[in-house]
Amino acid sequence: MSANDSHPRTRLNNELQRIYGPSAQDHVRWEVYSQGPPNALTWHATIFIGDQNYSYASAITRGAAQDAAAQQACERLRRDGSTRSD
């Protein structure tokens, strides 16, 4: 595993490429937003694969929320057997 493969969003992208090939980006959608006062934002990230909500995470930075959601999505894809659903 290369250093880049250890990044959760990279791992998720690689797994989706393996499942869907070149059309992987057509099957994934992120919803990312923040809540709270400007000095204490909480970032929320949700990943949809196909029409399914695959994971959700929140954190104090946008990147940390996205990384945590990507990690959860990778784990769920492994549990679900990484099968193509379309």
C-alpha positions as CSV (number, residue, x, y, z in Angstrom):
1,M,0.0,0.0,0.0
2,S,1.4,3.4,-1.0
3,A,1.2,6.4,1.3
4,N,-1.6,7.8,-0.8
5,D,-3.6,4.6,-0.4
6,S,-3.7,5.2,3.4
7,H,-5.8,8.4,2.9
8,P,-9.5,7.5,3.4
9,R,-10.8,9.5,0.4
10,T,-8.2,8.0,-1.8
11,R,-9.1,4.5,-0.6
12,L,-12.8,5.2,-1.2
13,N,-12.1,6.5,-4.7
14,N,-9.9,3.5,-5.6
15,E,-12.6,1.1,-4.3
16,L,-15.3,2.8,-6.3
17,Q,-13.1,2.8,-9.4
18,R,-12.7,-1.0,-8.9
19,I,-16.4,-1.5,-8.7
20,Y,-17.7,1.0,-11.3
21,G,-14.7,1.6,-13.5
22,P,-14.4,5.0,-15.3
23,S,-18.0,5.9,-14.3
24,A,-17.3,5.8,-10.6
25,Q,-17.9,9.5,-10.1
26,D,-21.4,9.1,-11.6
27,H,-22.3,6.8,-8.6
28,V,-21.0,8.9,-5.7
29,R,-22.4,12.1,-4.2
30,W,-21.1,14.1,-1.2
31,E,-23.2,16.4,0.9
32,V,-20.9,18.6,3.1
33,Y,-22.1,21.5,5.3
34,S,-21.2,23.3,8.5
35,Q,-23.3,24.3,11.5
36,G,-22.7,26.5,14.5
37,P,-21.2,29.8,15.2
38,P,-18.2,30.9,13.1
39,N,-15.8,30.3,15.9
40,A,-17.0,26.8,16.7
41,L,-18.2,25.2,13.4
42,T,-19.0,21.5,13.2
43,W,-18.7,20.1,9.7
44,H,-21.0,17.3,8.5
45,A,-20.3,15.0,5.6
46,T,-22.6,12.4,4.1
47,I,-21.7,10.0,1.2
48,F,-24.3,8.6,-1.1
49,I,-23.4,5.7,-3.3
50,G,-26.0,5.2,-5.9
51,D,-29.2,6.2,-4.1
52,Q,-28.1,4.8,-0.7
53,N,-26.8,6.9,2.2
54,Y,-23.5,5.0,2.8
55,S,-22.0,7.0,5.6
56,Y,-22.1,10.1,7.7
57,A,-19.6,11.8,10.0
58,S,-19.1,15.1,11.7
59,A,-15.9,16.8,12.9
60,I,-14.4,20.2,13.6
61,T,-12.8,20.5,10.2
62,R,-14.3,19.8,6.7
63,G,-11.5,17.5,5.8
64,A,-11.8,15.5,9.0
65,A,-15.5,15.0,8.5
66,Q,-15.0,13.9,4.9
67,D,-12.2,11.5,5.9
68,A,-14.3,9.9,8.6
69,A,-17.2,9.5,6.2
70,A,-14.9,8.0,3.6
71,Q,-13.4,5.6,6.1
72,Q,-16.9,4.4,7.1
73,A,-18.0,4.1,3.5
74,C,-14.9,1.9,2.7
75,E,-15.7,-0.3,5.7
76,R,-19.3,-0.7,4.6
77,L,-18.3,-1.5,1.1
78,R,-16.1,-4.3,2.4
79,R,-18.8,-5.6,4.7
80,D,-21.3,-5.5,1.8
81,G,-19.0,-7.4,-0.4
82,S,-18.3,-4.5,-2.8
83,T,-20.8,-5.6,-5.3
84,R,-22.1,-3.4,-8.1
85,S,-25.7,-2.3,-7.5
86,D,-26.7,-0.9,-10.8
